[in-house]
Every structure is written in structure tokens, then in C-alpha cells.
Amino acid sequence: MRRQLVSLTIAASAIVATGLSASPAVGDETAANTAPTVAVQRVSLPIPAIRDEVAMVLVGTALIGVAAAVRRAS
């Protein structure tokens, strides 16, 4: 029961946080009408970049480690 309550609390706080951060300013019509000026420059790095698959494995491993630490703490 405690796990379900904690899971629901975390999910609800995540939903509320994403809803609050995405709300636009009221009455700010000038920002909606003007296109942003963006300059993009490509830079070639001399070192090889990390591949997407490797990054996903590293992030997944870190999440498993965090979950194990949380489980031991409770």
C-alpha cells in the first residue's frame, strides 16, 4: 500500500510540475507573433561522440542503481 501511495504521489507531482512549467504568460501576444532569431553552428569534435545506444545503457544502469538505493533505504 505504501509503495502505491508513493508511486501515485510521484506521478501526480510530475503531472502537476509539467502542467505548471508549460503555462504561457497571459496577455503576452508579442511573443506569439514574432519569430525567434536562431543561429546554429555545427562544430566538429576531434573526439568520437558517444553513441545513442551507449548513452541509453548508461542512463538505464544509473536508473537501476538509483532504484536499488531507494529500495534499500525504505
N, CA, C and O atoms as a CHARMM CRD file, in Angstrom:
* protein
*
  296
    1    1 MET  N      0.83200  -1.19400   0.00000 PROA 1      0.00000
    2    1 MET  CA     0.00000   0.00000   0.00000 PROA 1      0.00000
    3    1 MET  C      0.87400   1.25400   0.00000 PROA 1      0.00000
    4    1 MET  O      0.58100   2.23300  -0.68600 PROA 1      0.00000
    5    2 ARG  N      1.95400   1.20200   0.78600 PROA 2      0.00000
    6    2 ARG  CA     2.84600   2.36000   0.86700 PROA 2      0.00000
    7    2 ARG  C      3.50900   2.63500  -0.47800 PROA 2      0.00000
    8    2 ARG  O      3.66300   3.79100  -0.87400 PROA 2      0.00000
    9    3 ARG  N      3.90300   1.56500  -1.18400 PROA 3      0.00000
   10    3 ARG  CA     4.53500   1.75400  -2.49400 PROA 3      0.00000
   11    3 ARG  C      3.57600   2.40000  -3.48000 PROA 3      0.00000
   12    3 ARG  O      3.96400   3.28000  -4.24800 PROA 3      0.00000
   13    4 GLN  N      2.32600   1.96200  -3.45700 PROA 4      0.00000
   14    4 GLN  CA     1.34300   2.53600  -4.37000 PROA 4      0.00000
   15    4 GLN  C      1.10600   4.00700  -4.06000 PROA 4      0.00000
   16    4 GLN  O      0.97000   4.82100  -4.97400 PROA 4      0.00000
   17    5 LEU  N      1.05700   4.34800  -2.79500 PROA 5      0.00000
   18    5 LEU  CA     0.84900   5.73900  -2.40900 PROA 5      0.00000
   19    5 LEU  C      2.02600   6.60500  -2.84700 PROA 5      0.00000
   20    5 LEU  O      1.83900   7.71400  -3.34900 PROA 5      0.00000
   21    6 VAL  N      3.23200   6.09400  -2.65500 PROA 6      0.00000
   22    6 VAL  CA     4.41500   6.84300  -3.07300 PROA 6      0.00000
   23    6 VAL  C      4.44600   6.97700  -4.58800 PROA 6      0.00000
   24    6 VAL  O      4.77500   8.04200  -5.11000 PROA 6      0.00000
   25    7 SER  N      4.10900   5.91200  -5.29400 PROA 7      0.00000
   26    7 SER  CA     4.09600   5.96200  -6.75800 PROA 7      0.00000
   27    7 SER  C      3.06300   6.96400  -7.26800 PROA 7      0.00000
   28    7 SER  O      3.34500   7.74100  -8.18000 PROA 7      0.00000
   29    8 LEU  N      1.88400   6.94600  -6.68500 PROA 8      0.00000
   30    8 LEU  CA     0.85200   7.89500  -7.10200 PROA 8      0.00000
   31    8 LEU  C      1.24200   9.33100  -6.77000 PROA 8      0.00000
   32    8 LEU  O      0.95800  10.24500  -7.54400 PROA 8      0.00000
   33    9 THR  N      1.88800   9.53500  -5.62900 PROA 9      0.00000
   34    9 THR  CA     2.32300  10.88300  -5.24900 PROA 9      0.00000
   35    9 THR  C      3.37500  11.40200  -6.22100 PROA 9      0.00000
   36    9 THR  O      3.31300  12.55700  -6.64300 PROA 9      0.00000
   37   10 ILE  N      4.33600  10.56100  -6.57900 PROA 10     0.00000
   38   10 ILE  CA     5.37700  10.97500  -7.52200 PROA 10     0.00000
   39   10 ILE  C      4.78000  11.24700  -8.89800 PROA 10     0.00000
   40   10 ILE  O      5.14500  12.22700  -9.54700 PROA 10     0.00000
   41   11 ALA  N      3.86300  10.38800  -9.34900 PROA 11     0.00000
   42   11 ALA  CA     3.23600  10.59300 -10.65500 PROA 11     0.00000
   43   11 ALA  C      2.40600  11.87400 -10.67100 PROA 11     0.00000
   44   11 ALA  O      2.44400  12.62600 -11.64500 PROA 11     0.00000
   45   12 ALA  N      1.66200  12.12300  -9.60500 PROA 12     0.00000
   46   12 ALA  CA     0.84900  13.34000  -9.54300 PROA 12     0.00000
   47   12 ALA  C      1.72000  14.58400  -9.51500 PROA 12     0.00000
   48   12 ALA  O      1.40100  15.57800 -10.16800 PROA 12     0.00000
   49   13 SER  N      2.81400  14.54200  -8.76900 PROA 13     0.00000
   50   13 SER  CA     3.69100  15.71500  -8.71600 PROA 13     0.00000
   51   13 SER  C      4.36800  15.94900 -10.06200 PROA 13     0.00000
   52   13 SER  O      4.59800  17.09700 -10.44100 PROA 13     0.00000
   53   14 ALA  N      4.68700  14.89000 -10.78500 PROA 14     0.00000
   54   14 ALA  CA     5.27700  15.05300 -12.11200 PROA 14     0.00000
   55   14 ALA  C      4.27700  15.66800 -13.08400 PROA 14     0.00000
   56   14 ALA  O      4.64000  16.51800 -13.89700 PROA 14     0.00000
   57   15 ILE  N      3.02100  15.24000 -13.00200 PROA 15     0.00000
   58   15 ILE  CA     1.99900  15.79600 -13.88000 PROA 15     0.00000
   59   15 ILE  C      1.75100  17.26400 -13.55600 PROA 15     0.00000
   60   15 ILE  O      1.60700  18.08400 -14.46300 PROA 15     0.00000
   61   16 VAL  N      1.70100  17.59900 -12.28200 PROA 16     0.00000
   62   16 VAL  CA     1.47800  18.98700 -11.88400 PROA 16     0.00000
   63   16 VAL  C      2.66900  19.85100 -12.28500 PROA 16     0.00000
   64   16 VAL  O      2.49000  20.98400 -12.73400 PROA 16     0.00000
   65   17 ALA  N      3.88700  19.32400 -12.12700 PROA 17     0.00000
   66   17 ALA  CA     5.08000  20.09600 -12.47100 PROA 17     0.00000
   67   17 ALA  C      5.14400  20.37700 -13.96100 PROA 17     0.00000
   68   17 ALA  O      5.50800  21.48300 -14.35900 PROA 17     0.00000
   69   18 THR  N      4.79900  19.40000 -14.79900 PROA 18     0.00000
   70   18 THR  CA     4.83100  19.64500 -16.24000 PROA 18     0.00000
   71   18 THR  C      3.72200  20.59900 -16.66000 PROA 18     0.00000
   72   18 THR  O      3.90200  21.38400 -17.59100 PROA 18     0.00000
   73   19 GLY  N      2.58900  20.54000 -15.99200 PROA 19     0.00000
   74   19 GLY  CA     1.49500  21.45700 -16.32000 PROA 19     0.00000
   75   19 GLY  C      1.80500  22.88200 -15.92100 PROA 19     0.00000
   76   19 GLY  O      1.43800  23.81800 -16.63200 PROA 19     0.00000
   77   20 LEU  N      2.47200  23.06200 -14.79900 PROA 20     0.00000
   78   20 LEU  CA     2.79600  24.40900 -14.34200 PROA 20     0.00000
   79   20 LEU  C      3.92500  25.03600 -15.15200 PROA 20     0.00000
   80   20 LEU  O      3.90700  26.24300 -15.39700 PROA 20     0.00000
   81   21 SER  N      4.89300  24.25100 -15.56500 PROA 21     0.00000
   82   21 SER  CA     6.01600  24.82300 -16.28900 PROA 21     0.00000
   83   21 SER  C      5.65400  25.16000 -17.72800 PROA 21     0.00000
   84   21 SER  O      6.34400  25.96100 -18.35800 PROA 21     0.00000
   85   22 ALA  N      4.60000  24.57600 -18.26000 PROA 22     0.00000
   86   22 ALA  CA     4.24500  24.79800 -19.65200 PROA 22     0.00000
   87   22 ALA  C      3.19200  25.88700 -19.84000 PROA 22     0.00000
   88   22 ALA  O      2.78700  26.14500 -20.97400 PROA 22     0.00000
   89   23 SER  N      2.74500  26.52000 -18.78700 PROA 23     0.00000
   90   23 SER  CA     1.68900  27.51300 -18.94400 PROA 23     0.00000
   91   23 SER  C      2.25900  28.82000 -19.51100 PROA 23     0.00000
   92   23 SER  O      3.25100  29.33500 -18.99400 PROA 23     0.00000
   93   24 PRO  N      1.64000  29.35600 -20.56400 PROA 24     0.00000
   94   24 PRO  CA     2.13000  30.59500 -21.17200 PROA 24     0.00000
   95   24 PRO  C      1.72000  31.81200 -20.35200 PROA 24     0.00000
   96   24 PRO  O      0.79600  31.75700 -19.54000 PROA 24     0.00000
   97   25 ALA  N      2.42000  32.89500 -20.58100 PROA 25     0.00000
   98   25 ALA  CA     2.09100  34.14800 -19.90500 PROA 25     0.00000
   99   25 ALA  C      0.78500  34.71100 -20.48200 PROA 25     0.00000
  100   25 ALA  O      0.57800  34.67300 -21.69500 PROA 25     0.00000
  101   26 VAL  N     -0.06800  35.21600 -19.64700 PROA 26     0.00000
  102   26 VAL  CA    -1.36200  35.73200 -20.07500 PROA 26     0.00000
  103   26 VAL  C     -1.17200  37.14300 -20.62000 PROA 26     0.00000
  104   26 VAL  O     -0.53200  37.97600 -19.97800 PROA 26     0.00000
  105   27 GLY  N     -1.72100  37.41300 -21.78900 PROA 27     0.00000
  106   27 GLY  CA    -1.67100  38.74000 -22.37700 PROA 27     0.00000
  107   27 GLY  C     -0.36300  39.04500 -23.09300 PROA 27     0.00000
  108   27 GLY  O     -0.14600  40.19000 -23.48900 PROA 27     0.00000
  109   28 ASP  N      0.51700  38.06400 -23.27300 PROA 28     0.00000
  110   28 ASP  CA     1.78500  38.28900 -23.94800 PROA 28     0.00000
  111   28 ASP  C      1.63300  37.88200 -25.40800 PROA 28     0.00000
  112   28 ASP  O      2.03200  36.78400 -25.79700 PROA 28     0.00000
  113   29 GLU  N      1.05400  38.77200 -26.21800 PROA 29     0.00000
  114   29 GLU  CA     0.78700  38.45900 -27.61300 PROA 29     0.00000
  115   29 GLU  C      1.95500  38.79900 -28.52700 PROA 29     0.00000
  116   29 GLU  O      2.00300  38.31000 -29.65500 PROA 29     0.00000
  117   30 THR  N      2.88400  39.61200 -28.08200 PROA 30     0.00000
  118   30 THR  CA     4.01500  39.96800 -28.94000 PROA 30     0.00000
  119   30 THR  C      4.95300  38.79000 -29.12600 PROA 30     0.00000
  120   30 THR  O      5.54500  38.64000 -30.19400 PROA 30     0.00000
  121   31 ALA  N      5.10100  37.95700 -28.11500 PROA 31     0.00000
  122   31 ALA  CA     5.99000  36.80600 -28.23800 PROA 31     0.00000
  123   31 ALA  C      5.41400  35.76800 -29.19500 PROA 31     0.00000
  124   31 ALA  O      6.16800  35.05600 -29.85800 PROA 31     0.00000
  125   32 ALA  N      4.10200  35.67300 -29.27500 PROA 32     0.00000
  126   32 ALA  CA     3.47500  34.70000 -30.16400 PROA 32     0.00000
  127   32 ALA  C      3.55500  35.13200 -31.62400 PROA 32     0.00000
  128   32 ALA  O      3.54700  34.27900 -32.51200 PROA 32     0.00000
  129   33 ASN  N      3.63200  36.43000 -31.89500 PROA 33     0.00000
  130   33 ASN  CA     3.62600  36.93000 -33.26600 PROA 33     0.00000
  131   33 ASN  C      5.00800  37.02000 -33.88200 PROA 33     0.00000
  132   33 ASN  O      5.12200  36.97500 -35.10700 PROA 33     0.00000
  133   34 THR  N      6.05000  37.14400 -33.10200 PROA 34     0.00000
  134   34 THR  CA     7.39200  37.31600 -33.64500 PROA 34     0.00000
  135   34 THR  C      8.11100  35.97500 -33.69200 PROA 34     0.00000
  136   34 THR  O      8.00100  35.15700 -32.77900 PROA 34     0.00000
  137   35 ALA  N      8.84000  35.77400 -34.76600 PROA 35     0.00000
  138   35 ALA  CA     9.62000  34.54600 -34.90400 PROA 35     0.00000
  139   35 ALA  C     10.97700  34.74100 -34.22400 PROA 35     0.00000
  140   35 ALA  O     11.60500  35.78700 -34.38900 PROA 35     0.00000
  141   36 PRO  N     11.42600  33.76300 -33.47500 PROA 36     0.00000
  142   36 PRO  CA    12.72100  33.90300 -32.80000 PROA 36     0.00000
  143   36 PRO  C     13.87700  33.83600 -33.79200 PROA 36     0.00000
  144   36 PRO  O     13.81200  33.12300 -34.79300 PROA 36     0.00000
  145   37 THR  N     14.90400  34.56700 -33.50600 PROA 37     0.00000
  146   37 THR  CA    16.10200  34.55400 -34.32500 PROA 37     0.00000
  147   37 THR  C     17.04100  33.48900 -33.77100 PROA 37     0.00000
  148   37 THR  O     17.42500  33.52700 -32.60200 PROA 37     0.00000
  149   38 VAL  N     17.39900  32.55100 -34.61900 PROA 38     0.00000
  150   38 VAL  CA    18.22200  31.43100 -34.17200 PROA 38     0.00000
  151   38 VAL  C     19.41800  31.29400 -35.09400 PROA 38     0.00000
  152   38 VAL  O     19.27000  31.26800 -36.31600 PROA 38     0.00000
  153   39 ALA  N     20.59900  31.20600 -34.50900 PROA 39     0.00000
  154   39 ALA  CA    21.81200  30.94700 -35.27200 PROA 39     0.00000
  155   39 ALA  C     22.38000  29.61000 -34.82500 PROA 39     0.00000
  156   39 ALA  O     22.64700  29.40300 -33.64100 PROA 39     0.00000
  157   40 VAL  N     22.56100  28.70800 -35.77700 PROA 40     0.00000
  158   40 VAL  CA    23.06400  27.37900 -35.46100 PROA 40     0.00000
  159   40 VAL  C     24.39800  27.19600 -36.14300 PROA 40     0.00000
  160   40 VAL  O     24.54700  27.49100 -37.32900 PROA 40     0.00000
  161   41 GLN  N     25.36700  26.70900 -35.39300 PROA 41     0.00000
  162   41 GLN  CA    26.68200  26.47100 -35.94600 PROA 41     0.00000
  163   41 GLN  C     27.09300  25.05200 -35.60900 PROA 41     0.00000
  164   41 GLN  O     27.02300  24.64000 -34.45100 PROA 41     0.00000
  165   42 ARG  N     27.52000  24.30600 -36.61000 PROA 42     0.00000
  166   42 ARG  CA    27.99200  22.93900 -36.38300 PROA 42     0.00000
  167   42 ARG  C     29.47300  22.98500 -36.07800 PROA 42     0.00000
  168   42 ARG  O     30.24900  23.66700 -36.74700 PROA 42     0.00000
  169   43 VAL  N     29.84200  22.24700 -35.05800 PROA 43     0.00000
  170   43 VAL  CA    31.24100  22.17700 -34.66300 PROA 43     0.00000
  171   43 VAL  C     31.65300  20.71600 -34.71600 PROA 43     0.00000
  172   43 VAL  O     30.99400  19.85500 -34.13300 PROA 43     0.00000
  173   44 SER  N     32.74400  20.43900 -35.41500 PROA 44     0.00000
  174   44 SER  CA    33.23100  19.06100 -35.45500 PROA 44     0.00000
  175   44 SER  C     34.18000  18.84600 -34.28300 PROA 44     0.00000
  176   44 SER  O     35.12800  19.60400 -34.07500 PROA 44     0.00000
  177   45 LEU  N     33.90000  17.79800 -33.52900 PROA 45     0.00000
  178   45 LEU  CA    34.71900  17.49100 -32.37100 PROA 45     0.00000
  179   45 LEU  C     35.79400  16.48400 -32.76100 PROA 45     0.00000
  180   45 LEU  O     35.51300  15.54200 -33.50100 PROA 45     0.00000
  181   46 PRO  N     37.00700  16.66500 -32.28000 PROA 46     0.00000
  182   46 PRO  CA    38.06600  15.72200 -32.63400 PROA 46     0.00000
  183   46 PRO  C     37.90400  14.35600 -31.96700 PROA 46     0.00000
  184   46 PRO  O     38.40300  13.35400 -32.47900 PROA 46     0.00000
  185   47 ILE  N     37.20700  14.31000 -30.82800 PROA 47     0.00000
  186   47 ILE  CA    36.99400  13.03700 -30.15000 PROA 47     0.00000
  187   47 ILE  C     35.69900  12.42100 -30.65700 PROA 47     0.00000
  188   47 ILE  O     34.75900  13.14800 -30.97600 PROA 47     0.00000
  189   48 PRO  N     35.63100  11.10600 -30.73600 PROA 48     0.00000
  190   48 PRO  CA    34.37400  10.49300 -31.21000 PROA 48     0.00000
  191   48 PRO  C     33.27000  10.68900 -30.18300 PROA 48     0.00000
  192   48 PRO  O     33.49400  10.55700 -28.97900 PROA 48     0.00000
  193   49 ALA  N     32.09900  10.99900 -30.66300 PROA 49     0.00000
  194   49 ALA  CA    30.95200  11.23300 -29.78200 PROA 49     0.00000
  195   49 ALA  C     30.41300   9.89700 -29.28900 PROA 49     0.00000
  196   49 ALA  O     30.61300   8.86300 -29.92500 PROA 49     0.00000
  197   50 ILE  N     29.73200   9.93000 -28.15500 PROA 50     0.00000
  198   50 ILE  CA    29.14900   8.72400 -27.58900 PROA 50     0.00000
  199   50 ILE  C     27.89100   8.36900 -28.38500 PROA 50     0.00000
  200   50 ILE  O     27.08900   9.24200 -28.71700 PROA 50     0.00000
  201   51 ARG  N     27.73300   7.10000 -28.68200 PROA 51     0.00000
  202   51 ARG  CA    26.58600   6.66600 -29.47100 PROA 51     0.00000
  203   51 ARG  C     25.32600   6.66000 -28.62300 PROA 51     0.00000
  204   51 ARG  O     25.38500   6.59100 -27.39600 PROA 51     0.00000
  205   52 ASP  N     24.18700   6.73200 -29.29600 PROA 52     0.00000
  206   52 ASP  CA    22.89800   6.76600 -28.60300 PROA 52     0.00000
  207   52 ASP  C     22.65700   5.50500 -27.78700 PROA 52     0.00000
  208   52 ASP  O     22.14000   5.57000 -26.67100 PROA 52     0.00000
  209   53 GLU  N     23.03300   4.35600 -28.34400 PROA 53     0.00000
  210   53 GLU  CA    22.80500   3.09800 -27.63300 PROA 53     0.00000
  211   53 GLU  C     23.60600   3.04900 -26.33500 PROA 53     0.00000
  212   53 GLU  O     23.11100   2.59100 -25.30500 PROA 53     0.00000
  213   54 VAL  N     24.84000   3.52200 -26.39600 PROA 54     0.00000
  214   54 VAL  CA    25.69200   3.52200 -25.21100 PROA 54     0.00000
  215   54 VAL  C     25.12300   4.47200 -24.16600 PROA 54     0.00000
  216   54 VAL  O     25.13000   4.16500 -22.97400 PROA 54     0.00000
  217   55 ALA  N     24.63200   5.62100 -24.60800 PROA 55     0.00000
  218   55 ALA  CA    24.04400   6.58000 -23.67600 PROA 55     0.00000
  219   55 ALA  C     22.80600   5.99000 -23.00900 PROA 55     0.00000
  220   55 ALA  O     22.60200   6.18200 -21.81100 PROA 55     0.00000
  221   56 MET  N     21.97200   5.26800 -23.77500 PROA 56     0.00000
  222   56 MET  CA    20.77800   4.66600 -23.19100 PROA 56     0.00000
  223   56 MET  C     21.14200   3.59200 -22.17200 PROA 56     0.00000
  224   56 MET  O     20.47900   3.47200 -21.14200 PROA 56     0.00000
  225   57 VAL  N     22.18900   2.80800 -22.44400 PROA 57     0.00000
  226   57 VAL  CA    22.62300   1.78100 -21.49700 PROA 57     0.00000
  227   57 VAL  C     23.13800   2.42700 -20.22000 PROA 57     0.00000
  228   57 VAL  O     22.83900   1.95600 -19.12300 PROA 57     0.00000
  229   58 LEU  N     23.91200   3.50200 -20.35300 PROA 58     0.00000
  230   58 LEU  CA    24.44000   4.18100 -19.17100 PROA 58     0.00000
  231   58 LEU  C     23.32800   4.79200 -18.32500 PROA 58     0.00000
  232   58 LEU  O     23.35900   4.69500 -17.09800 PROA 58     0.00000
  233   59 VAL  N     22.35200   5.41400 -18.96500 PROA 59     0.00000
  234   59 VAL  CA    21.23400   6.00400 -18.23700 PROA 59     0.00000
  235   59 VAL  C     20.39700   4.91400 -17.57500 PROA 59     0.00000
  236   59 VAL  O     19.96800   5.07500 -16.43200 PROA 59     0.00000
  237   60 GLY  N     20.16100   3.81700 -18.27300 PROA 60     0.00000
  238   60 GLY  CA    19.40800   2.71700 -17.69900 PROA 60     0.00000
  239   60 GLY  C     20.11100   2.10900 -16.49600 PROA 60     0.00000
  240   60 GLY  O     19.47100   1.77800 -15.49800 PROA 60     0.00000
  241   61 THR  N     21.43000   1.96200 -16.59000 PROA 61     0.00000
  242   61 THR  CA    22.20500   1.44100 -15.46400 PROA 61     0.00000
  243   61 THR  C     22.12700   2.38300 -14.27200 PROA 61     0.00000
  244   61 THR  O     21.99100   1.93600 -13.13400 PROA 61     0.00000
  245   62 ALA  N     22.21100   3.67100 -14.52600 PROA 62     0.00000
  246   62 ALA  CA    22.11700   4.64300 -13.43200 PROA 62     0.00000
  247   62 ALA  C     20.74000   4.59500 -12.77900 PROA 62     0.00000
  248   62 ALA  O     20.63700   4.68100 -11.55500 PROA 62     0.00000
  249   63 LEU  N     19.68400   4.45800 -13.57400 PROA 63     0.00000
  250   63 LEU  CA    18.33600   4.37400 -13.01500 PROA 63     0.00000
  251   63 LEU  C     18.14400   3.10600 -12.19000 PROA 63     0.00000
  252   63 LEU  O     17.47600   3.13400 -11.15700 PROA 63     0.00000
  253   64 ILE  N     18.72600   1.99500 -12.63900 PROA 64     0.00000
  254   64 ILE  CA    18.64100   0.76200 -11.85400 PROA 64     0.00000
  255   64 ILE  C     19.37400   0.92900 -10.53700 PROA 64     0.00000
  256   64 ILE  O     18.90400   0.45300  -9.50400 PROA 64     0.00000
  257   65 GLY  N     20.52800   1.60400 -10.55700 PROA 65     0.00000
  258   65 GLY  CA    21.26600   1.85300  -9.33200 PROA 65     0.00000
  259   65 GLY  C     20.50200   2.74100  -8.37000 PROA 65     0.00000
  260   65 GLY  O     20.51000   2.49600  -7.16400 PROA 65     0.00000
  261   66 VAL  N     19.84100   3.76900  -8.88400 PROA 66     0.00000
  262   66 VAL  CA    19.04000   4.65300  -8.03900 PROA 66     0.00000
  263   66 VAL  C     17.86100   3.88700  -7.44800 PROA 66     0.00000
  264   66 VAL  O     17.53700   4.06200  -6.27300 PROA 66     0.00000
  265   67 ALA  N     17.22100   3.04400  -8.24900 PROA 67     0.00000
  266   67 ALA  CA    16.10000   2.26000  -7.74900 PROA 67     0.00000
  267   67 ALA  C     16.54600   1.30000  -6.64900 PROA 67     0.00000
  268   67 ALA  O     15.82600   1.10100  -5.67100 PROA 67     0.00000
  269   68 ALA  N     17.72500   0.70500  -6.80000 PROA 68     0.00000
  270   68 ALA  CA    18.23800  -0.20700  -5.76700 PROA 68     0.00000
  271   68 ALA  C     18.53400   0.55800  -4.48500 PROA 68     0.00000
  272   68 ALA  O     18.26100   0.06700  -3.39000 PROA 68     0.00000
  273   69 ALA  N     19.09100   1.76100  -4.61800 PROA 69     0.00000
  274   69 ALA  CA    19.39700   2.55600  -3.42900 PROA 69     0.00000
  275   69 ALA  C     18.11400   2.98700  -2.70300 PROA 69     0.00000
  276   69 ALA  O     18.06300   2.98900  -1.47300 PROA 69     0.00000
  277   70 VAL  N     17.09500   3.34600  -3.46400 PROA 70     0.00000
  278   70 VAL  CA    15.82400   3.73400  -2.86400 PROA 70     0.00000
  279   70 VAL  C     15.16400   2.54100  -2.18900 PROA 70     0.00000
  280   70 VAL  O     14.56600   2.67000  -1.12000 PROA 70     0.00000
  281   71 ARG  N     15.27800   1.38400  -2.82200 PROA 71     0.00000
  282   71 ARG  CA    14.67200   0.18600  -2.23400 PROA 71     0.00000
  283   71 ARG  C     15.35600  -0.19300  -0.92500 PROA 71     0.00000
  284   71 ARG  O     14.69200  -0.59300   0.03100 PROA 71     0.00000
  285   72 ARG  N     16.67100  -0.07000  -0.87900 PROA 72     0.00000
  286   72 ARG  CA    17.38700  -0.37500   0.37700 PROA 72     0.00000
  287   72 ARG  C     17.09100   0.63500   1.46100 PROA 72     0.00000
  288   72 ARG  O     17.07000   0.29300   2.64300 PROA 72     0.00000
  289   73 ALA  N     16.86300   1.88000   1.07000 PROA 73     0.00000
  290   73 ALA  CA    16.60600   2.92700   2.05200 PROA 73     0.00000
  291   73 ALA  C     15.23000   2.77100   2.71200 PROA 73     0.00000
  292   73 ALA  O     15.02700   3.18800   3.85200 PROA 73     0.00000
  293   74 SER  N     14.30000   2.17100   1.98300 PROA 74     0.00000
  294   74 SER  CA    12.95700   2.04800   2.55800 PROA 74     0.00000
  295   74 SER  C     12.78300   0.79200   3.37300 PROA 74     0.00000
  296   74 SER  O     11.70500   0.55400   3.91800 PROA 74     0.00000
